[in-house]
Amino acid sequence: MKGNIFILNGENMDISGVLNSMLPTLSYIINLFDRVFTIFCSYFGIDVTTPSEQETADAPEAAA
């Protein structure tokens, strides 16, 4: 008998099976939140930059 067994719709599924079945829904929710957040920020004129974007913007361009 395995540890970490979930019963979902009468079927035994381990944690990886449950996560694999939920990934499309989680992806949809994350993308929806990202779109809503982007629209909200653009409506109010808020500029959100990540630290990696700031590093690339602050770094001088390499001479060719």
Predicted model as a PDB file, atoms N, CA, C, CB and O in Angstrom, pLDDT in the B-factor column:
MODEL        1                                                                  
ATOM      1  N   MET A   1       0.841  -1.186   0.000  1.00 48.00           N  
ATOM      2  CA  MET A   1       0.000   0.000   0.000  1.00 48.00           C  
ATOM      3  C   MET A   1       0.878   1.237   0.000  1.00 48.00           C  
ATOM      4  CB  MET A   1      -0.952   0.004   1.213  1.00 48.00           C  
ATOM      5  O   MET A   1       1.791   1.365   0.816  1.00 48.00           O  
ATOM      6  N   LYS A   2       0.601   2.127  -0.900  1.00 52.00           N  
ATOM      7  CA  LYS A   2       1.356   3.372  -0.984  1.00 52.00           C  
ATOM      8  C   LYS A   2       0.902   4.339   0.102  1.00 52.00           C  
ATOM      9  CB  LYS A   2       1.193   4.012  -2.374  1.00 52.00           C  
ATOM     10  O   LYS A   2      -0.209   4.236   0.622  1.00 52.00           O  
ATOM     11  N   GLY A   3       1.778   5.275   0.433  1.00 51.00           N  
ATOM     12  CA  GLY A   3       1.371   6.400   1.263  1.00 51.00           C  
ATOM     13  C   GLY A   3       0.789   7.482   0.365  1.00 51.00           C  
ATOM     14  O   GLY A   3       0.867   7.360  -0.857  1.00 51.00           O  
ATOM     15  N   ASN A   4       0.227   8.501   0.912  1.00 50.00           N  
ATOM     16  CA  ASN A   4      -0.297   9.649   0.162  1.00 50.00           C  
ATOM     17  C   ASN A   4      -1.288   9.238  -0.928  1.00 50.00           C  
ATOM     18  CB  ASN A   4       0.849  10.424  -0.463  1.00 50.00           C  
ATOM     19  O   ASN A   4      -1.074   9.548  -2.100  1.00 50.00           O  
ATOM     20  N   ILE A   5      -2.349   8.559  -0.565  1.00 57.00           N  
ATOM     21  CA  ILE A   5      -3.370   8.149  -1.527  1.00 57.00           C  
ATOM     22  C   ILE A   5      -4.604   9.024  -1.328  1.00 57.00           C  
ATOM     23  CB  ILE A   5      -3.725   6.633  -1.367  1.00 57.00           C  
ATOM     24  O   ILE A   5      -5.079   9.194  -0.205  1.00 57.00           O  
ATOM     25  N   PHE A   6      -5.113   9.571  -2.411  1.00 57.00           N  
ATOM     26  CA  PHE A   6      -6.358  10.325  -2.383  1.00 57.00           C  
ATOM     27  C   PHE A   6      -7.410   9.518  -3.126  1.00 57.00           C  
ATOM     28  CB  PHE A   6      -6.183  11.745  -3.013  1.00 57.00           C  
ATOM     29  O   PHE A   6      -7.082   8.793  -4.065  1.00 57.00           O  
ATOM     30  N   ILE A   7      -8.660   9.631  -2.723  1.00 58.00           N  
ATOM     31  CA  ILE A   7      -9.745   9.006  -3.450  1.00 58.00           C  
ATOM     32  C   ILE A   7     -10.545  10.124  -4.098  1.00 58.00           C  
ATOM     33  CB  ILE A   7     -10.640   8.117  -2.514  1.00 58.00           C  
ATOM     34  O   ILE A   7     -11.147  10.946  -3.407  1.00 58.00           O  
ATOM     35  N   LEU A   8     -10.551  10.155  -5.429  1.00 57.00           N  
ATOM     36  CA  LEU A   8     -11.211  11.208  -6.186  1.00 57.00           C  
ATOM     37  C   LEU A   8     -12.144  10.534  -7.186  1.00 57.00           C  
ATOM     38  CB  LEU A   8     -10.171  12.144  -6.906  1.00 57.00           C  
ATOM     39  O   LEU A   8     -11.687   9.800  -8.061  1.00 57.00           O  
ATOM     40  N   ASN A   9     -13.429  10.774  -7.066  1.00 59.00           N  
ATOM     41  CA  ASN A   9     -14.434  10.151  -7.936  1.00 59.00           C  
ATOM     42  C   ASN A   9     -14.343   8.629  -7.912  1.00 59.00           C  
ATOM     43  CB  ASN A   9     -14.274  10.652  -9.367  1.00 59.00           C  
ATOM     44  O   ASN A   9     -14.515   7.973  -8.939  1.00 59.00           O  
ATOM     45  N   GLY A  10     -14.074   8.076  -6.739  1.00 56.00           N  
ATOM     46  CA  GLY A  10     -14.030   6.636  -6.598  1.00 56.00           C  
ATOM     47  C   GLY A  10     -12.764   5.985  -7.096  1.00 56.00           C  
ATOM     48  O   GLY A  10     -12.673   4.758  -7.078  1.00 56.00           O  
ATOM     49  N   GLU A  11     -11.784   6.744  -7.539  1.00 59.00           N  
ATOM     50  CA  GLU A  11     -10.536   6.183  -8.044  1.00 59.00           C  
ATOM     51  C   GLU A  11      -9.396   6.588  -7.115  1.00 59.00           C  
ATOM     52  CB  GLU A  11     -10.259   6.657  -9.500  1.00 59.00           C  
ATOM     53  O   GLU A  11      -9.387   7.691  -6.570  1.00 59.00           O  
ATOM     54  N   ASN A  12      -8.455   5.700  -6.947  1.00 58.00           N  
ATOM     55  CA  ASN A  12      -7.270   6.018  -6.150  1.00 58.00           C  
ATOM     56  C   ASN A  12      -6.299   6.812  -7.015  1.00 58.00           C  
ATOM     57  CB  ASN A  12      -6.594   4.722  -5.599  1.00 58.00           C  
ATOM     58  O   ASN A  12      -5.935   6.383  -8.110  1.00 58.00           O  
ATOM     59  N   MET A  13      -5.888   7.958  -6.519  1.00 58.00           N  
ATOM     60  CA  MET A  13      -4.913   8.778  -7.230  1.00 58.00           C  
ATOM     61  C   MET A  13      -3.879   9.258  -6.230  1.00 58.00           C  
ATOM     62  CB  MET A  13      -5.595   9.982  -7.953  1.00 58.00           C  
ATOM     63  O   MET A  13      -4.231   9.749  -5.158  1.00 58.00           O  
ATOM     64  N   ASP A  14      -2.609   9.120  -6.570  1.00 66.00           N  
ATOM     65  CA  ASP A  14      -1.588   9.645  -5.687  1.00 66.00           C  
ATOM     66  C   ASP A  14      -1.457  11.151  -5.919  1.00 66.00           C  
ATOM     67  CB  ASP A  14      -0.234   8.923  -5.916  1.00 66.00           C  
ATOM     68  O   ASP A  14      -2.171  11.714  -6.749  1.00 66.00           O  
ATOM     69  N   ILE A  15      -0.558  11.799  -5.196  1.00 65.00           N  
ATOM     70  CA  ILE A  15      -0.444  13.255  -5.249  1.00 65.00           C  
ATOM     71  C   ILE A  15      -0.106  13.729  -6.658  1.00 65.00           C  
ATOM     72  CB  ILE A  15       0.618  13.742  -4.263  1.00 65.00           C  
ATOM     73  O   ILE A  15      -0.665  14.727  -7.114  1.00 65.00           O  
ATOM     74  N   SER A  16       0.787  13.046  -7.355  1.00 70.00           N  
ATOM     75  CA  SER A  16       1.152  13.485  -8.696  1.00 70.00           C  
ATOM     76  C   SER A  16      -0.039  13.380  -9.652  1.00 70.00           C  
ATOM     77  CB  SER A  16       2.331  12.659  -9.223  1.00 70.00           C  
ATOM     78  O   SER A  16      -0.182  14.208 -10.551  1.00 70.00           O  
ATOM     79  N   GLY A  17      -0.875  12.389  -9.471  1.00 73.00           N  
ATOM     80  CA  GLY A  17      -2.060  12.273 -10.318  1.00 73.00           C  
ATOM     81  C   GLY A  17      -3.039  13.400 -10.065  1.00 73.00           C  
ATOM     82  O   GLY A  17      -3.642  13.926 -11.001  1.00 73.00           O  
ATOM     83  N   VAL A  18      -3.201  13.771  -8.811  1.00 72.00           N  
ATOM     84  CA  VAL A  18      -4.096  14.880  -8.479  1.00 72.00           C  
ATOM     85  C   VAL A  18      -3.541  16.178  -9.039  1.00 72.00           C  
ATOM     86  CB  VAL A  18      -4.291  14.994  -6.953  1.00 72.00           C  
ATOM     87  O   VAL A  18      -4.287  16.974  -9.610  1.00 72.00           O  
ATOM     88  N   LEU A  19      -2.236  16.404  -8.883  1.00 75.00           N  
ATOM     89  CA  LEU A  19      -1.632  17.629  -9.407  1.00 75.00           C  
ATOM     90  C   LEU A  19      -1.725  17.685 -10.926  1.00 75.00           C  
ATOM     91  CB  LEU A  19      -0.171  17.729  -8.970  1.00 75.00           C  
ATOM     92  O   LEU A  19      -2.018  18.739 -11.491  1.00 75.00           O  
ATOM     93  N   ASN A  20      -1.480  16.562 -11.588  1.00 78.00           N  
ATOM     94  CA  ASN A  20      -1.577  16.544 -13.052  1.00 78.00           C  
ATOM     95  C   ASN A  20      -2.990  16.836 -13.524  1.00 78.00           C  
ATOM     96  CB  ASN A  20      -1.121  15.199 -13.598  1.00 78.00           C  
ATOM     97  O   ASN A  20      -3.174  17.463 -14.567  1.00 78.00           O  
ATOM     98  N   SER A  21      -3.986  16.393 -12.777  1.00 81.00           N  
ATOM     99  CA  SER A  21      -5.354  16.667 -13.188  1.00 81.00           C  
ATOM    100  C   SER A  21      -5.749  18.117 -12.907  1.00 81.00           C  
ATOM    101  CB  SER A  21      -6.310  15.720 -12.480  1.00 81.00           C  
ATOM    102  O   SER A  21      -6.667  18.639 -13.539  1.00 81.00           O  
ATOM    103  N   MET A  22      -5.067  18.768 -11.971  1.00 84.00           N  
ATOM    104  CA  MET A  22      -5.404  20.150 -11.618  1.00 84.00           C  
ATOM    105  C   MET A  22      -4.570  21.190 -12.359  1.00 84.00           C  
ATOM    106  CB  MET A  22      -5.237  20.347 -10.142  1.00 84.00           C  
ATOM    107  O   MET A  22      -4.903  22.374 -12.314  1.00 84.00           O  
ATOM    108  N   LEU A  23      -3.488  20.784 -13.043  1.00 86.00           N  
ATOM    109  CA  LEU A  23      -2.603  21.747 -13.692  1.00 86.00           C  
ATOM    110  C   LEU A  23      -3.294  22.638 -14.717  1.00 86.00           C  
ATOM    111  CB  LEU A  23      -1.487  21.022 -14.354  1.00 86.00           C  
ATOM    112  O   LEU A  23      -3.036  23.842 -14.712  1.00 86.00           O  
ATOM    113  N   PRO A  24      -4.154  22.129 -15.595  1.00 88.00           N  
ATOM    114  CA  PRO A  24      -4.816  23.039 -16.535  1.00 88.00           C  
ATOM    115  C   PRO A  24      -5.665  24.099 -15.825  1.00 88.00           C  
ATOM    116  CB  PRO A  24      -5.691  22.243 -17.494  1.00 88.00           C  
ATOM    117  O   PRO A  24      -5.688  25.257 -16.242  1.00 88.00           O  
ATOM    118  N   THR A  25      -6.355  23.706 -14.761  1.00 91.00           N  
ATOM    119  CA  THR A  25      -7.181  24.662 -14.022  1.00 91.00           C  
ATOM    120  C   THR A  25      -6.313  25.691 -13.323  1.00 91.00           C  
ATOM    121  CB  THR A  25      -8.065  23.939 -13.002  1.00 91.00           C  
ATOM    122  O   THR A  25      -6.626  26.881 -13.350  1.00 91.00           O  
ATOM    123  N   LEU A  26      -5.222  25.251 -12.695  1.00 89.00           N  
ATOM    124  CA  LEU A  26      -4.323  26.190 -12.035  1.00 89.00           C  
ATOM    125  C   LEU A  26      -3.694  27.143 -13.039  1.00 89.00           C  
ATOM    126  CB  LEU A  26      -3.237  25.441 -11.273  1.00 89.00           C  
ATOM    127  O   LEU A  26      -3.556  28.336 -12.766  1.00 89.00           O  
ATOM    128  N   SER A  27      -3.316  26.627 -14.187  1.00 91.00           N  
ATOM    129  CA  SER A  27      -2.733  27.469 -15.225  1.00 91.00           C  
ATOM    130  C   SER A  27      -3.735  28.522 -15.698  1.00 91.00           C  
ATOM    131  CB  SER A  27      -2.264  26.610 -16.408  1.00 91.00           C  
ATOM    132  O   SER A  27      -3.378  29.686 -15.877  1.00 91.00           O  
ATOM    133  N   TYR A  28      -4.981  28.115 -15.898  1.00 94.00           N  
ATOM    134  CA  TYR A  28      -6.020  29.047 -16.318  1.00 94.00           C  
ATOM    135  C   TYR A  28      -6.223  30.142 -15.279  1.00 94.00           C  
ATOM    136  CB  TYR A  28      -7.333  28.306 -16.565  1.00 94.00           C  
ATOM    137  O   TYR A  28      -6.339  31.317 -15.629  1.00 94.00           O  
ATOM    138  N   ILE A  29      -6.266  29.762 -13.993  1.00 95.00           N  
ATOM    139  CA  ILE A  29      -6.489  30.745 -12.927  1.00 95.00           C  
ATOM    140  C   ILE A  29      -5.316  31.717 -12.835  1.00 95.00           C  
ATOM    141  CB  ILE A  29      -6.698  30.036 -11.573  1.00 95.00           C  
ATOM    142  O   ILE A  29      -5.526  32.919 -12.668  1.00 95.00           O  
ATOM    143  N   ILE A  30      -4.092  31.221 -12.941  1.00 95.00           N  
ATOM    144  CA  ILE A  30      -2.913  32.089 -12.873  1.00 95.00           C  
ATOM    145  C   ILE A  30      -2.884  33.045 -14.053  1.00 95.00           C  
ATOM    146  CB  ILE A  30      -1.624  31.253 -12.840  1.00 95.00           C  
ATOM    147  O   ILE A  30      -2.612  34.233 -13.876  1.00 95.00           O  
ATOM    148  N   ASN A  31      -3.159  32.547 -15.260  1.00 95.00           N  
ATOM    149  CA  ASN A  31      -3.177  33.419 -16.437  1.00 95.00           C  
ATOM    150  C   ASN A  31      -4.285  34.456 -16.347  1.00 95.00           C  
ATOM    151  CB  ASN A  31      -3.346  32.594 -17.706  1.00 95.00           C  
ATOM    152  O   ASN A  31      -4.084  35.606 -16.735  1.00 95.00           O  
ATOM    153  N   LEU A  32      -5.456  34.067 -15.840  1.00 96.00           N  
ATOM    154  CA  LEU A  32      -6.551  35.016 -15.676  1.00 96.00           C  
ATOM    155  C   LEU A  32      -6.174  36.109 -14.687  1.00 96.00           C  
ATOM    156  CB  LEU A  32      -7.820  34.297 -15.211  1.00 96.00           C  
ATOM    157  O   LEU A  32      -6.426  37.286 -14.945  1.00 96.00           O  
ATOM    158  N   PHE A  33      -5.573  35.738 -13.559  1.00 95.00           N  
ATOM    159  CA  PHE A  33      -5.141  36.722 -12.577  1.00 95.00           C  
ATOM    160  C   PHE A  33      -4.103  37.658 -13.178  1.00 95.00           C  
ATOM    161  CB  PHE A  33      -4.576  36.030 -11.334  1.00 95.00           C  
ATOM    162  O   PHE A  33      -4.151  38.866 -12.946  1.00 95.00           O  
ATOM    163  N   ASP A  34      -3.157  37.112 -13.953  1.00 92.00           N  
ATOM    164  CA  ASP A  34      -2.127  37.934 -14.585  1.00 92.00           C  
ATOM    165  C   ASP A  34      -2.744  38.945 -15.549  1.00 92.00           C  
ATOM    166  CB  ASP A  34      -1.118  37.046 -15.325  1.00 92.00           C  
ATOM    167  O   ASP A  34      -2.345  40.110 -15.567  1.00 92.00           O  
ATOM    168  N   ARG A  35      -3.715  38.506 -16.348  1.00 94.00           N  
ATOM    169  CA  ARG A  35      -4.357  39.425 -17.293  1.00 94.00           C  
ATOM    170  C   ARG A  35      -5.137  40.529 -16.571  1.00 94.00           C  
ATOM    171  CB  ARG A  35      -5.295  38.651 -18.224  1.00 94.00           C  
ATOM    172  O   ARG A  35      -5.059  41.702 -16.936  1.00 94.00           O  
ATOM    173  N   VAL A  36      -5.896  40.126 -15.532  1.00 94.00           N  
ATOM    174  CA  VAL A  36      -6.679  41.103 -14.778  1.00 94.00           C  
ATOM    175  C   VAL A  36      -5.748  42.099 -14.090  1.00 94.00           C  
ATOM    176  CB  VAL A  36      -7.582  40.396 -13.735  1.00 94.00           C  
ATOM    177  O   VAL A  36      -6.023  43.299 -14.079  1.00 94.00           O  
ATOM    178  N   PHE A  37      -4.645  41.608 -13.515  1.00 92.00           N  
ATOM    179  CA  PHE A  37      -3.683  42.484 -12.847  1.00 92.00           C  
ATOM    180  C   PHE A  37      -3.046  43.446 -13.837  1.00 92.00           C  
ATOM    181  CB  PHE A  37      -2.601  41.660 -12.146  1.00 92.00           C  
ATOM    182  O   PHE A  37      -2.861  44.621 -13.520  1.00 92.00           O  
ATOM    183  N   THR A  38      -2.704  42.967 -15.037  1.00 90.00           N  
ATOM    184  CA  THR A  38      -2.112  43.819 -16.061  1.00 90.00           C  
ATOM    185  C   THR A  38      -3.091  44.901 -16.499  1.00 90.00           C  
ATOM    186  CB  THR A  38      -1.677  42.982 -17.266  1.00 90.00           C  
ATOM    187  O   THR A  38      -2.705  46.061 -16.646  1.00 90.00           O  
ATOM    188  N   ILE A  39      -4.341  44.538 -16.706  1.00 92.00           N  
ATOM    189  CA  ILE A  39      -5.363  45.521 -17.100  1.00 92.00           C  
ATOM    190  C   ILE A  39      -5.569  46.540 -15.986  1.00 92.00           C  
ATOM    191  CB  ILE A  39      -6.703  44.819 -17.437  1.00 92.00           C  
ATOM    192  O   ILE A  39      -5.675  47.736 -16.254  1.00 92.00           O  
ATOM    193  N   PHE A  40      -5.626  46.075 -14.731  1.00 92.00           N  
ATOM    194  CA  PHE A  40      -5.798  46.963 -13.579  1.00 92.00           C  
ATOM    195  C   PHE A  40      -4.649  47.965 -13.492  1.00 92.00           C  
ATOM    196  CB  PHE A  40      -5.889  46.147 -12.278  1.00 92.00           C  
ATOM    197  O   PHE A  40      -4.874  49.160 -13.301  1.00 92.00           O  
ATOM    198  N   CYS A  41      -3.414  47.472 -13.634  1.00 90.00           N  
ATOM    199  CA  CYS A  41      -2.247  48.359 -13.540  1.00 90.00           C  
ATOM    200  C   CYS A  41      -2.196  49.346 -14.700  1.00 90.00           C  
ATOM    201  CB  CYS A  41      -0.958  47.536 -13.503  1.00 90.00           C  
ATOM    202  O   CYS A  41      -1.855  50.511 -14.499  1.00 90.00           O  
ATOM    203  N   SER A  42      -2.526  48.905 -15.895  1.00 90.00           N  
ATOM    204  CA  SER A  42      -2.489  49.823 -17.031  1.00 90.00           C  
ATOM    205  C   SER A  42      -3.600  50.867 -16.944  1.00 90.00           C  
ATOM    206  CB  SER A  42      -2.605  49.046 -18.339  1.00 90.00           C  
ATOM    207  O   SER A  42      -3.416  51.998 -17.393  1.00 90.00           O  
ATOM    208  N   TYR A  43      -4.741  50.506 -16.375  1.00 90.00           N  
ATOM    209  CA  TYR A  43      -5.841  51.460 -16.220  1.00 90.00           C  
ATOM    210  C   TYR A  43      -5.458  52.582 -15.263  1.00 90.00           C  
ATOM    211  CB  TYR A  43      -7.104  50.746 -15.717  1.00 90.00           C  
ATOM    212  O   TYR A  43      -5.762  53.748 -15.517  1.00 90.00           O  
ATOM    213  N   PHE A  44      -4.796  52.236 -14.169  1.00 88.00           N  
ATOM    214  CA  PHE A  44      -4.413  53.230 -13.181  1.00 88.00           C  
ATOM    215  C   PHE A  44      -3.023  53.803 -13.410  1.00 88.00           C  
ATOM    216  CB  PHE A  44      -4.485  52.635 -11.818  1.00 88.00           C  
ATOM    217  O   PHE A  44      -2.567  54.628 -12.619  1.00 88.00           O  
ATOM    218  N   GLY A  45      -2.342  53.392 -14.461  1.00 87.00           N  
ATOM    219  CA  GLY A  45      -1.031  53.940 -14.802  1.00 87.00           C  
ATOM    220  C   GLY A  45       0.086  53.481 -13.896  1.00 87.00           C  
ATOM    221  O   GLY A  45       1.064  54.205 -13.712  1.00 87.00           O  
ATOM    222  N   ILE A  46      -0.033  52.299 -13.325  1.00 84.00           N  
ATOM    223  CA  ILE A  46       0.995  51.760 -12.439  1.00 84.00           C  
ATOM    224  C   ILE A  46       1.969  50.952 -13.280  1.00 84.00           C  
ATOM    225  CB  ILE A  46       0.371  50.883 -11.303  1.00 84.00           C  
ATOM    226  O   ILE A  46       1.560  50.057 -14.019  1.00 84.00           O  
ATOM    227  N   ASP A  47       3.268  51.265 -13.170  1.00 83.00           N  
ATOM    228  CA  ASP A  47       4.284  50.538 -13.916  1.00 83.00           C  
ATOM    229  C   ASP A  47       4.956  49.543 -12.983  1.00 83.00           C  
ATOM    230  CB  ASP A  47       5.325  51.507 -14.541  1.00 83.00           C  
ATOM    231  O   ASP A  47       5.649  49.935 -12.044  1.00 83.00           O  
ATOM    232  N   VAL A  48       4.754  48.265 -13.238  1.00 78.00           N  
ATOM    233  CA  VAL A  48       5.322  47.216 -12.397  1.00 78.00           C  
ATOM    234  C   VAL A  48       6.452  46.562 -13.163  1.00 78.00           C  
ATOM    235  CB  VAL A  48       4.244  46.165 -11.980  1.00 78.00           C  
ATOM    236  O   VAL A  48       6.247  46.024 -14.252  1.00 78.00           O  
ATOM    237  N   THR A  49       7.661  46.609 -12.587  1.00 77.00           N  
ATOM    238  CA  THR A  49       8.811  45.953 -13.205  1.00 77.00           C  
ATOM    239  C   THR A  49       9.400  44.963 -12.208  1.00 77.00           C  
ATOM    240  CB  THR A  49       9.883  46.994 -13.657  1.00 77.00           C  
ATOM    241  O   THR A  49       9.406  45.206 -11.001  1.00 77.00           O  
ATOM    242  N   THR A  50       9.886  43.863 -12.723  1.00 72.00           N  
ATOM    243  CA  THR A  50      10.516  42.850 -11.879  1.00 72.00           C  
ATOM    244  C   THR A  50      11.985  43.209 -11.691  1.00 72.00           C  
ATOM    245  CB  THR A  50      10.367  41.427 -12.499  1.00 72.00           C  
ATOM    246  O   THR A  50      12.529  43.987 -12.475  1.00 72.00           O  
ATOM    247  N   PRO A  51      12.637  42.662 -10.675  1.00 76.00           N  
ATOM    248  CA  PRO A  51      14.062  42.954 -10.477  1.00 76.00           C  
ATOM    249  C   PRO A  51      14.924  42.575 -11.686  1.00 76.00           C  
ATOM    250  CB  PRO A  51      14.567  42.222  -9.250  1.00 76.00           C  
ATOM    251  O   PRO A  51      15.899  43.265 -11.982  1.00 76.00           O  
ATOM    252  N   SER A  52      14.585  41.503 -12.377  1.00 75.00           N  
ATOM    253  CA  SER A  52      15.380  41.129 -13.546  1.00 75.00           C  
ATOM    254  C   SER A  52      15.215  42.145 -14.677  1.00 75.00           C  
ATOM    255  CB  SER A  52      14.983  39.730 -14.034  1.00 75.00           C  
ATOM    256  O   SER A  52      16.166  42.409 -15.412  1.00 75.00           O  
ATOM    257  N   GLU A  53      14.018  42.715 -14.822  1.00 70.00           N  
ATOM    258  CA  GLU A  53      13.817  43.754 -15.829  1.00 70.00           C  
ATOM    259  C   GLU A  53      14.572  45.017 -15.455  1.00 70.00           C  
ATOM    260  CB  GLU A  53      12.327  44.061 -15.997  1.00 70.00           C  
ATOM    261  O   GLU A  53      15.073  45.715 -16.336  1.00 70.00           O  
ATOM    262  N   GLN A  54      14.664  45.327 -14.165  1.00 70.00           N  
ATOM    263  CA  GLN A  54      15.397  46.514 -13.732  1.00 70.00           C  
ATOM    264  C   GLN A  54      16.885  46.349 -13.991  1.00 70.00           C  
ATOM    265  CB  GLN A  54      15.145  46.791 -12.245  1.00 70.00           C  
ATOM    266  O   GLN A  54      17.551  47.299 -14.401  1.00 70.00           O  
ATOM    267  N   GLU A  55      17.417  45.147 -13.755  1.00 72.00           N  
ATOM    268  CA  GLU A  55      18.841  44.902 -14.001  1.00 72.00           C  
ATOM    269  C   GLU A  55      19.187  45.076 -15.472  1.00 72.00           C  
ATOM    270  CB  GLU A  55      19.227  43.499 -13.540  1.00 72.00           C  
ATOM    271  O   GLU A  55      20.216  45.667 -15.799  1.00 72.00           O  
ATOM    272  N   THR A  56      18.344  44.572 -16.356  1.00 70.00           N  
ATOM    273  CA  THR A  56      18.640  44.685 -17.777  1.00 70.00           C  
ATOM    274  C   THR A  56      18.463  46.130 -18.252  1.00 70.00           C  
ATOM    275  CB  THR A  56      17.739  43.741 -18.588  1.00 70.00           C  
ATOM    276  O   THR A  56      19.148  46.561 -19.179  1.00 70.00           O  
ATOM    277  N   ALA A  57      17.556  46.877 -17.628  1.00 65.00           N  
ATOM    278  CA  ALA A  57      17.357  48.257 -18.015  1.00 65.00           C  
ATOM    279  C   ALA A  57      18.480  49.137 -17.483  1.00 65.00           C  
ATOM    280  CB  ALA A  57      16.010  48.757 -17.516  1.00 65.00           C  
ATOM    281  O   ALA A  57      18.865  50.106 -18.138  1.00 65.00           O  
ATOM    282  N   ASP A  58      19.009  48.818 -16.311  1.00 66.00           N  
ATOM    283  CA  ASP A  58      20.073  49.630 -15.709  1.00 66.00           C  
ATOM    284  C   ASP A  58      21.455  49.303 -16.263  1.00 66.00           C  
ATOM    285  CB  ASP A  58      20.078  49.439 -14.210  1.00 66.00           C  
ATOM    286  O   ASP A  58      22.342  50.156 -16.248  1.00 66.00           O  
ATOM    287  N   ALA A  59      21.648  48.103 -16.743  1.00 61.00           N  
ATOM    288  CA  ALA A  59      22.973  47.686 -17.234  1.00 61.00           C  
ATOM    289  C   ALA A  59      23.273  48.376 -18.563  1.00 61.00           C  
ATOM    290  CB  ALA A  59      23.045  46.136 -17.401  1.00 61.00           C  
ATOM    291  O   ALA A  59      22.408  48.461 -19.435  1.00 61.00           O  
ATOM    292  N   PRO A  60      24.521  48.875 -18.713  1.00 65.00           N  
ATOM    293  CA  PRO A  60      24.874  49.487 -20.016  1.00 65.00           C  
ATOM    294  C   PRO A  60      24.987  48.413 -21.094  1.00 65.00           C  
ATOM    295  CB  PRO A  60      26.213  50.279 -19.913  1.00 65.00           C  
ATOM    296  O   PRO A  60      25.376  47.277 -20.821  1.00 65.00           O  
ATOM    297  N   GLU A  61      24.650  48.781 -22.284  1.00 62.00           N  
ATOM    298  CA  GLU A  61      24.705  47.829 -23.386  1.00 62.00           C  
ATOM    299  C   GLU A  61      26.154  47.539 -23.745  1.00 62.00           C  
ATOM    300  CB  GLU A  61      23.940  48.363 -24.613  1.00 62.00           C  
ATOM    301  O   GLU A  61      27.002  48.431 -23.725  1.00 62.00           O  
ATOM    302  N   ALA A  62      26.424  46.293 -24.069  1.00 57.00           N  
ATOM    303  CA  ALA A  62      27.790  45.887 -24.423  1.00 57.00           C  
ATOM    304  C   ALA A  62      28.143  46.435 -25.794  1.00 57.00           C  
ATOM    305  CB  ALA A  62      27.937  44.342 -24.401  1.00 57.00           C  
ATOM    306  O   ALA A  62      27.327  46.432 -26.716  1.00 57.00           O  
ATOM    307  N   ALA A  63      29.373  46.904 -25.908  1.00 56.00           N  
ATOM    308  CA  ALA A  63      29.833  47.424 -27.196  1.00 56.00           C  
ATOM    309  C   ALA A  63      30.102  46.262 -28.140  1.00 56.00           C  
ATOM    310  CB  ALA A  63      31.106  48.298 -27.025  1.00 56.00           C  
ATOM    311  O   ALA A  63      30.661  45.241 -27.741  1.00 56.00           O  
ATOM    312  N   ALA A  64      29.703  46.427 -29.385  1.00 52.00           N  
ATOM    313  CA  ALA A  64      29.874  45.339 -30.349  1.00 52.00           C  
ATOM    314  C   ALA A  64      31.246  45.336 -30.953  1.00 52.00           C  
ATOM    315  CB  ALA A  64      28.847  45.433 -31.439  1.00 52.00           C  
ATOM    316  O   ALA A  64      31.552  44.482 -31.785  1.00 52.00           O  
TER     317      ALA A  64                                                      
ENDMDL                                                                          
END                                                                             
